[in-house]
Amino acid sequence: MPLGRTKDSMLGDLLKIILAVILPPLGVLMEVGLTTHFWINIILTLFGFVPGIIHAVYIIATR
């Protein structure tokens, strides 16, 4: 039986999303660490700030 999301985890995700809008790689780093997703987000942010934000919010929202 999967556990429901607690208020603390929702607040943590909200903080990560706010950080992801300001600096997308930071939000991804806090969510997944130094994985492939982090490096993909670095590249997307260098190509354009908006793709980096979209990818960061997607990664945070789906985890």
Sequence and secondary structure as in RCSB ss.txt:
>XXXX:A:sequence
MPLGRTKDSMLGDLLKIILAVILPPLGVLMEVGLTTHFWINIILTLFGFVPGIIHAVYIIATR
>XXXX:A:secstr
      HHHHHHHHHHHHHHHHSHHHHHHHHH SSHHHHHHHHHHHH HHHHHHHHHHHHHH 
